[in-house]
Amino acid sequence: MSASTAATEEKQSSGASSNDIADDIASAIAARKLPPGTKLREEALSRLYHVSRTKIRAALLILSKDKLIQIVPDKGAFVSQPSEKESRDIFAARRIIEGALAREFVARATAADYRRLEKHLEAERRSLEGDHKVRSQLLGDFHVLLADVVGNGVIREMLHELVARSSLITMLYQSDRDAACSADEHAEFLAAAHAGDADLAAQLMLSHLSHVEAALRFDGSTPQEKDLVSALLK
């Protein structure tokens, strides 16, 4: 790109920042306005947001770091499309880690920890009627908070990565009804843990993760909205 072209692009930019654009696209992905595999064309996005392609590239890089999209050299950027096998492997790994984590949580959690998690559950319930991205993040953060209480930094780091990947998967392949069930199951787990029943808490955690996995739809039956896709294809 020449210096004059870059300067022209910057003059055309609106007030939207790359972070704003990345947040907007992430919300569109979460709301299923951009289904898995959708190509994000720089030129179309530039027209849609009335910004330079330089800003669009920066926004796409942010989304790539968050694993919401994949940037393929010489082909472009695409909404991430986790495979069914990858998704099932992730949930299998989570069950191995979180079954033991649940027992450790029961042994270590304090009254202050339970208050913090009850407050988080309230935020989860409020999010069920709101932004899909916020909802998925809160549902995933519940599990990371359990790891925070246990205090094992290695487990927390591993779980943070697995939860981030599975949050994307649930955003793409889980229905709104199943998301509400996840919030209810979090509450059931916390009640068992607060009662000091480590066996039941571990069982509920494993059942919860299995229910989430079983509810995923990889056959395209999860409803998809198309309005932003149509805008990108103009």
C-alpha positions in Angstrom: 0.0 0.0 0.0 1.3 3.4 -0.9 1.6 6.3 1.6 -1.0 8.3 -0.3 -3.5 5.3 -0.2 -2.9 4.8 3.5 -3.5 8.6 4.1 -6.7 8.5 2.1 -8.0 5.5 4.1 -7.3 7.2 7.4 -9.2 10.4 6.3 -12.2 8.2 5.5 -12.2 6.6 9.0 -15.1 7.2 11.3 -14.8 7.6 15.1 -15.1 3.9 15.7 -11.9 2.3 17.1 -10.6 -1.1 16.2 -11.6 -2.3 19.6 -15.2 -1.0 19.1 -15.3 -2.8 15.7 -13.9 -6.0 17.2 -16.4 -5.9 20.0 -19.3 -5.4 17.5 -18.1 -8.3 15.3 -17.7 -10.5 18.4 -21.2 -9.7 19.5 -22.5 -10.6 16.0 -20.7 -13.9 16.2 -22.2 -14.6 19.6 -25.6 -13.7 18.4 -25.1 -16.0 15.4 -25.4 -13.3 12.8 -22.1 -14.5 11.5 -22.2 -18.3 11.4 -19.0 -20.5 11.7 -16.9 -20.4 8.5 -18.2 -17.0 7.3 -15.5 -15.0 5.5 -14.9 -11.6 6.8 -14.0 -9.5 3.8 -11.9 -6.4 4.7 -13.4 -4.3 1.9 -17.0 -5.1 2.9 -16.3 -4.5 6.6 -14.6 -1.2 5.7 -17.8 -0.1 3.9 -20.0 -1.4 6.6 -18.3 0.5 9.4 -17.1 3.5 7.4 -13.5 3.1 8.4 -10.2 2.4 6.8 -9.0 -1.1 6.0 -6.1 -0.4 8.4 -8.6 -0.3 11.3 -10.4 -3.4 10.0 -7.1 -5.3 10.0 -6.4 -4.3 13.5 -9.9 -5.4 14.6 -9.5 -8.7 12.9 -6.2 -9.2 14.7 -7.9 -8.6 18.0 -10.6 -11.2 17.1 -7.9 -13.7 16.0 -6.1 -13.4 19.4 -9.4 -14.2 21.1 -9.8 -17.2 18.8 -13.1 -15.9 17.5 -11.8 -15.9 13.9 -9.0 -17.5 12.0 -6.7 -15.6 9.6 -5.6 -17.8 6.8 -2.6 -16.5 4.8 -3.5 -15.6 1.2 -7.2 -16.5 1.9 -8.5 -14.1 4.4 -10.3 -14.1 7.8 -13.0 -16.5 8.7 -15.3 -17.0 11.7 -13.8 -19.9 13.7 -15.4 -23.2 13.0 -14.4 -25.7 15.7 -14.9 -29.3 14.6 -17.1 -31.7 16.4 -14.1 -33.9 17.4 -12.2 -30.9 18.7 -15.2 -29.8 20.7 -15.7 -33.3 22.2 -12.0 -33.5 23.1 -12.2 -30.2 24.9 -15.2 -31.3 27.0 -13.5 -34.6 27.8 -10.4 -32.8 29.1 -12.6 -30.5 31.2 -14.4 -33.4 32.8 -11.0 -34.9 33.8 -9.9 -31.6 35.4 -13.1 -30.3 36.9 -14.3 -33.4 38.6 -11.2 -33.2 40.9 -11.5 -29.4 41.0 -15.0 -29.6 42.4 -13.8 -31.7 45.4 -10.9 -29.3 46.0 -13.3 -26.3 45.9 -15.5 -27.9 48.5 -12.5 -28.4 50.8 -11.1 -24.9 50.4 -14.0 -22.4 49.8 -14.7 -19.8 52.4 -17.9 -17.9 53.2 -16.5 -15.0 51.2 -15.9 -17.3 48.2 -19.5 -18.4 48.3 -20.7 -14.8 48.4 -18.6 -14.0 45.4 -20.0 -16.9 43.4 -23.6 -16.2 44.4 -23.1 -12.7 43.1 -21.7 -14.1 39.9 -24.8 -16.4 39.6 -27.0 -13.3 39.8 -25.1 -11.8 36.9 -25.4 -15.0 34.9 -29.2 -15.0 35.3 -29.4 -11.4 34.2 -27.4 -12.1 31.2 -29.8 -14.8 29.9 -31.9 -12.1 28.3 -29.0 -10.0 27.0 -25.9 -10.1 24.9 -25.0 -13.6 23.9 -21.3 -12.8 24.1 -21.6 -11.6 27.7 -23.7 -14.6 28.6 -21.2 -17.1 27.3 -18.4 -15.3 29.0 -20.1 -15.3 32.4 -21.1 -18.9 32.1 -17.5 -19.8 31.4 -16.1 -17.5 34.1 -18.0 -19.4 36.7 -15.6 -22.4 36.2 -12.5 -20.2 36.3 -13.7 -18.7 39.6 -13.7 -22.2 41.1 -10.1 -22.6 40.0 -9.3 -19.2 41.6 -10.6 -20.5 44.9 -8.6 -23.7 44.7 -5.4 -21.6 44.1 -3.5 -23.9 41.8 -2.1 -21.6 39.1 -1.3 -24.4 36.7 -4.8 -25.7 36.8 -6.2 -22.2 36.5 -4.2 -21.5 33.4 -5.2 -24.8 31.7 -8.8 -24.3 32.6 -8.8 -20.7 31.4 -7.7 -21.9 27.9 -10.2 -24.8 27.8 -13.1 -22.6 29.0 -12.2 -19.9 26.4 -12.4 -22.5 23.7 -15.5 -24.2 24.9 -17.2 -20.7 25.4 -16.7 -20.2 21.7 -18.1 -23.6 20.9 -21.3 -23.0 23.0 -21.7 -19.5 21.5 -21.8 -21.2 18.1 -23.6 -24.4 18.7 -25.8 -24.0 21.9 -29.4 -22.8 22.1 -30.6 -20.1 24.4 -32.7 -22.7 26.3 -29.6 -24.8 27.0 -27.7 -21.7 28.2 -30.4 -21.1 30.8 -30.1 -24.8 31.9 -26.3 -24.2 32.4 -27.0 -21.3 34.8 -29.5 -23.5 36.8 -26.9 -26.3 37.0 -24.3 -23.9 38.3 -26.7 -23.0 41.1 -27.3 -26.7 41.9 -23.5 -27.3 42.1 -23.0 -24.4 44.4 -25.7 -25.5 46.7 -24.2 -29.0 47.0 -20.7 -27.5 47.6 -22.0 -25.1 50.2 -23.6 -28.1 52.0 -20.2 -29.7 52.1 -21.2 -32.7 49.9 -18.0 -33.1 47.8 -19.3 -36.3 46.2 -22.5 -34.7 45.0 -20.7 -31.6 43.9 -18.3 -33.5 41.8 -21.1 -35.6 40.3 -23.1 -32.5 39.5 -20.1 -30.9 37.8 -19.5 -33.9 35.6 -23.2 -34.1 34.7 -23.3 -30.4 33.9 -20.4 -30.6 31.5 -21.9 -33.7 29.9 -25.2 -31.9 29.5 -23.5 -28.9 27.8 -21.7 -31.2 25.4 -24.8 -33.2 24.6 -26.8 -30.1 23.8 -24.3 -28.9 21.2 -25.7 -29.0 17.6 -23.2 -29.5 14.8 -25.8 -30.2 12.1 -26.7 -26.6 11.5 -30.0 -26.8 13.4 -29.1 -24.0 15.8 -30.9 -20.9 14.6 -28.8 -18.4 12.7 -29.5 -14.8 11.9 -28.3 -13.5 8.6 -28.6 -9.8 8.5 -25.0 -8.9 9.1 -23.9 -11.7 6.7 -26.1 -10.0 4.0 -24.4 -6.7 4.7 -21.0 -8.3 4.3 -21.9 -9.9 1.0 -23.1 -6.7 -0.7 
